[in-house]
Amino acid sequence: MTTGGVDGFLLCFPMSIVIGILTFVLILLSLFIVLVVLAQKSKDGGVGAALGGGATEAAFGAETGNVLSRATINASIAFFILSFALYLGHIYQRKQAATTGGTLPTITVPAATPAPATPAPTAPKAP
């Protein structure tokens, strides 16, 4: 029997796995944004020119500025959406842990009965 929708998805994959995968994607997206921003040619010839801003135009054509700007905008939108999704995922995980008693169970240990004290055996004396 399969359940569809979001509940079925969450039953198949524990939320901690989904959050871990989304966090990994967020890190990759962050690195992509950094690289795209550094590859752009700045108007005053700053870091983009020092790190090869002109080389991107030579490699990818004259319209590289538009492509890199568009990639930066789209990656930034994806970054904020993914960050918000992770935020909601952490809230969901915390609420589920609170309602299902997500804490570790407490185990009561019976009191140990003290062992009778026996004197230590003495070593035989050598003749």
Backbone bond lengths (Angstrom), bond angles and torsions (degrees), N, CA, C in turn:
res aa  C-N    CA-C-N  psi(-1)  N-CA   C-N-CA  omega(-1)  CA-C   N-CA-C  phi
1 M - - - 1.442 - - 1.528 108.19 -
2 T 1.288 116.86 125.78 1.464 120.86 179.95 1.513 108.79 -113.75
3 T 1.291 114.87 146.38 1.458 120.33 174.54 1.507 107.57 -109.99
4 G 1.294 116.12 139.78 1.459 120.45 -177.48 1.506 111.13 -97.63
5 G 1.297 115.25 177.44 1.448 121.11 175.79 1.510 113.19 80.33
6 V 1.308 113.97 -162.93 1.462 120.94 -176.37 1.516 110.94 -67.51
7 D 1.338 117.41 -39.64 1.460 119.65 -179.05 1.519 111.38 -62.36
8 G 1.335 116.75 -39.50 1.465 119.75 177.60 1.511 111.49 -65.31
9 F 1.328 117.24 -37.94 1.458 121.01 177.99 1.516 110.80 -64.82
10 L 1.336 116.05 -41.92 1.453 119.63 -178.15 1.523 111.77 -72.34
11 L 1.331 117.28 -25.51 1.455 119.24 176.14 1.519 111.09 -73.91
12 C 1.344 116.50 -33.47 1.457 119.74 -179.67 1.524 111.38 -73.98
13 F 1.314 117.34 -39.49 1.459 121.89 -177.14 1.523 108.88 -120.20
14 P 1.316 117.71 120.56 1.471 118.72 174.97 1.526 110.21 -61.27
15 M 1.303 114.98 148.36 1.465 120.40 -174.53 1.517 111.90 -61.63
16 S 1.310 118.77 -30.61 1.460 120.00 -179.63 1.530 110.93 -65.54
17 I 1.333 117.39 -34.34 1.464 120.28 177.54 1.521 110.37 -69.05
18 V 1.335 116.52 -42.73 1.468 120.70 179.26 1.521 109.81 -62.85
19 I 1.324 117.55 -43.00 1.466 120.84 179.36 1.521 110.38 -64.88
20 G 1.314 117.76 -39.29 1.464 120.76 178.02 1.527 112.20 -63.60
21 I 1.326 116.64 -42.88 1.472 120.29 178.92 1.518 110.37 -65.76
22 L 1.342 116.87 -44.47 1.467 119.81 -179.99 1.530 111.14 -65.61
23 T 1.316 117.80 -34.36 1.467 120.28 176.82 1.520 110.63 -65.74
24 F 1.332 116.94 -41.27 1.466 120.77 177.46 1.529 110.69 -62.81
25 V 1.329 117.27 -42.12 1.468 120.77 177.76 1.522 110.27 -64.77
26 L 1.334 117.36 -37.83 1.464 120.82 178.44 1.527 111.17 -63.64
27 I 1.322 117.06 -39.16 1.471 120.38 177.83 1.526 110.26 -65.24
28 L 1.335 116.94 -44.17 1.468 119.77 177.66 1.522 111.25 -62.27
29 L 1.317 116.64 -40.99 1.460 120.74 178.86 1.528 111.07 -64.99
30 S 1.324 117.12 -37.20 1.469 120.79 177.53 1.526 110.91 -63.67
31 L 1.326 116.51 -44.04 1.463 119.92 177.74 1.530 111.19 -63.53
32 F 1.327 116.73 -38.74 1.462 120.58 177.98 1.529 110.83 -62.87
33 I 1.327 116.85 -42.91 1.468 120.09 179.45 1.523 110.36 -62.90
34 V 1.315 117.22 -42.77 1.471 120.31 179.22 1.522 110.30 -60.62
35 L 1.328 117.25 -46.04 1.469 120.25 -179.34 1.528 112.26 -65.39
36 V 1.326 117.02 -39.79 1.462 119.78 -179.75 1.523 110.66 -67.39
37 V 1.319 116.77 -40.89 1.462 119.57 179.63 1.527 110.61 -66.11
38 L 1.323 117.16 -39.47 1.461 119.44 179.31 1.527 112.04 -70.10
39 A 1.319 117.41 -27.57 1.468 119.87 -179.70 1.522 112.39 -78.11
40 Q 1.318 117.78 -16.00 1.458 120.25 -178.63 1.523 110.87 -72.23
41 K 1.298 114.35 148.09 1.460 120.37 177.17 1.521 108.24 -87.61
42 S 1.324 116.07 123.95 1.455 118.81 -179.53 1.518 109.65 -83.29
43 K 1.315 115.61 161.87 1.466 120.56 -178.32 1.520 112.28 -71.52
44 D 1.340 116.88 -32.08 1.458 119.88 -179.11 1.520 112.81 -100.83
45 G 1.330 118.13 9.52 1.464 120.74 175.95 1.510 112.93 73.12
46 G 1.310 118.20 39.05 1.458 122.62 -177.66 1.522 112.32 -80.91
47 V 1.306 116.57 -127.79 1.457 122.91 -174.28 1.520 111.34 -64.98
48 G 1.322 117.44 -36.04 1.463 120.24 -179.77 1.519 112.19 -60.54
49 A 1.293 117.24 -39.90 1.465 120.40 178.85 1.519 111.37 -73.20
50 A 1.310 117.17 -35.27 1.462 120.55 -179.77 1.523 111.65 -69.38
51 L 1.327 117.20 -32.55 1.460 120.91 -177.50 1.522 112.52 -99.08
52 G 1.289 118.28 17.90 1.462 120.09 174.38 1.502 114.65 100.25
53 G 1.318 118.61 32.59 1.458 120.84 176.85 1.514 111.91 -61.94
54 G 1.313 117.22 -35.78 1.456 120.55 176.99 1.516 112.05 -74.36
55 A 1.315 117.29 -26.89 1.466 120.52 179.73 1.510 111.16 -68.85
56 T 1.326 118.21 -30.59 1.456 119.57 178.18 1.514 110.86 -67.91
57 E 1.337 117.15 -36.00 1.461 119.44 176.57 1.520 111.12 -67.41
58 A 1.312 116.58 -37.73 1.466 119.72 178.93 1.528 111.09 -67.98
59 A 1.324 116.73 -35.38 1.462 119.93 -177.20 1.522 112.60 -81.81
60 F 1.326 117.93 -38.42 1.459 120.49 -171.81 1.517 113.96 -112.81
61 G 1.304 119.47 -0.46 1.461 121.38 177.06 1.508 112.87 105.16
62 A 1.326 115.38 177.31 1.459 121.57 -174.55 1.522 112.55 -74.65
63 E 1.313 118.29 -23.83 1.460 121.54 -177.81 1.529 112.53 -88.44
64 T 1.313 117.04 19.19 1.463 120.94 -178.04 1.517 111.32 -63.36
65 G 1.316 117.85 -35.86 1.463 120.69 -179.95 1.510 111.85 -58.93
66 N 1.321 116.89 -41.68 1.457 119.96 178.78 1.526 111.08 -67.59
67 V 1.320 116.88 -40.75 1.456 120.69 -179.32 1.525 110.33 -66.57
68 L 1.326 117.51 -44.33 1.459 120.41 -179.72 1.529 111.69 -68.12
69 S 1.324 117.10 -37.73 1.468 120.18 176.86 1.520 110.53 -64.04
70 R 1.319 115.25 -43.01 1.461 120.21 179.69 1.539 110.48 -65.68
71 A 1.334 117.31 -40.29 1.463 120.98 178.25 1.528 110.67 -65.19
72 T 1.328 116.89 -37.70 1.461 120.48 178.24 1.523 110.79 -64.92
73 I 1.317 116.66 -44.21 1.469 120.73 -179.88 1.523 110.49 -63.58
74 N 1.325 117.03 -47.57 1.466 120.08 -178.73 1.529 111.82 -65.81
75 A 1.323 117.13 -40.31 1.466 120.16 178.87 1.528 110.71 -67.48
76 S 1.323 117.37 -35.79 1.467 120.19 178.08 1.522 111.00 -66.53
77 I 1.324 117.08 -41.40 1.468 120.52 176.94 1.524 109.93 -62.54
78 A 1.331 116.96 -44.77 1.467 120.83 178.63 1.528 110.53 -62.92
79 F 1.337 117.14 -37.56 1.465 121.32 178.60 1.527 110.92 -61.10
80 F 1.328 117.39 -47.15 1.459 119.86 -178.34 1.520 111.81 -68.71
81 I 1.327 118.10 -38.44 1.463 120.78 177.91 1.531 110.08 -65.03
82 L 1.321 116.57 -43.90 1.461 120.58 -179.86 1.526 111.29 -66.33
83 S 1.319 117.07 -38.54 1.468 120.42 177.25 1.530 110.67 -63.93
84 F 1.315 116.67 -40.86 1.460 120.35 178.81 1.528 110.64 -67.37
85 A 1.328 117.04 -39.11 1.468 120.86 177.35 1.528 110.73 -63.37
86 L 1.317 117.12 -39.80 1.472 120.08 176.87 1.526 111.22 -65.57
87 Y 1.307 115.97 -38.85 1.470 120.41 176.68 1.526 110.31 -60.14
88 L 1.333 116.66 -47.85 1.460 120.29 179.29 1.530 111.22 -65.05
89 G 1.323 116.84 -36.03 1.461 120.46 177.81 1.511 112.24 -63.74
90 H 1.331 116.85 -40.18 1.469 119.99 178.11 1.525 110.89 -67.69
91 I 1.335 117.33 -37.48 1.462 120.15 176.74 1.527 109.83 -64.11
92 Y 1.334 117.16 -44.80 1.456 121.54 178.87 1.525 110.70 -60.49
93 Q 1.310 116.39 -44.24 1.463 120.73 -178.51 1.528 110.49 -63.96
94 R 1.324 117.13 -40.58 1.461 120.59 -179.91 1.526 111.09 -67.02
95 K 1.353 117.24 -41.10 1.462 120.05 179.03 1.519 111.24 -67.38
96 Q 1.316 117.63 -38.97 1.458 120.55 178.49 1.528 110.63 -65.50
97 A 1.311 117.03 -38.79 1.465 120.39 178.99 1.520 110.53 -66.66
98 A 1.338 117.15 -35.14 1.458 120.54 -179.18 1.526 110.76 -72.79
99 T 1.335 117.95 -37.62 1.462 119.89 -177.11 1.523 112.50 -80.52
100 T 1.306 117.59 -30.96 1.467 119.82 -178.65 1.516 112.05 -96.64
101 G 1.298 116.98 5.11 1.462 119.11 -178.27 1.510 109.95 68.69
102 G 1.289 117.39 54.33 1.451 122.87 -174.98 1.514 114.63 -68.72
103 T 1.309 117.15 3.70 1.457 118.46 178.02 1.520 109.51 -80.45
104 L 1.276 115.98 164.43 1.457 120.32 177.67 1.523 109.40 -68.64
105 P 1.320 116.71 144.51 1.466 117.97 -179.46 1.518 111.00 -70.28
106 T 1.312 114.65 148.39 1.464 119.02 176.50 1.519 107.96 -91.81
107 I 1.276 116.15 132.51 1.454 122.35 -178.85 1.510 107.62 -113.35
108 T 1.311 115.34 125.05 1.458 118.95 177.67 1.515 108.72 -90.17
109 V 1.278 115.02 132.25 1.458 121.80 -179.27 1.519 107.58 -102.21
110 P 1.328 117.03 127.53 1.464 117.49 178.59 1.524 110.11 -65.24
111 A 1.304 113.71 149.19 1.461 118.49 -179.14 1.522 109.50 -65.31
112 A 1.289 116.10 131.91 1.464 120.83 -179.99 1.517 109.35 -78.17
113 T 1.326 114.93 135.41 1.463 118.23 177.03 1.521 108.31 -79.54
114 P 1.309 116.64 134.75 1.465 118.19 -178.40 1.526 110.67 -67.26
115 A 1.288 115.94 136.93 1.462 121.58 178.24 1.514 108.75 -75.35
116 P 1.326 117.34 144.03 1.465 118.08 178.96 1.524 110.28 -64.87
117 A 1.274 114.27 140.03 1.460 119.84 -178.82 1.518 109.25 -76.65
118 T 1.300 115.74 123.17 1.467 120.90 176.71 1.500 107.37 -115.77
119 P 1.297 116.29 140.98 1.467 117.27 179.01 1.508 110.38 -69.61
120 A 1.296 114.88 149.38 1.470 120.92 179.86 1.512 108.58 -68.36
121 P 1.332 118.17 138.22 1.461 119.47 179.31 1.521 109.68 -66.66
122 T 1.282 114.47 142.84 1.463 119.53 179.62 1.531 108.85 -92.72
123 A 1.257 116.14 145.98 1.457 121.18 -179.67 1.521 108.70 -76.76
124 P 1.337 117.29 141.12 1.469 118.78 177.79 1.519 110.15 -64.29
125 K 1.317 115.06 143.92 1.453 120.45 -178.53 1.519 109.25 -81.64
126 A 1.301 115.45 138.30 1.462 121.23 179.28 1.525 109.39 -77.04
127 P 1.349 119.54 139.56 1.488 121.51 -179.14 1.493 113.52 -72.02
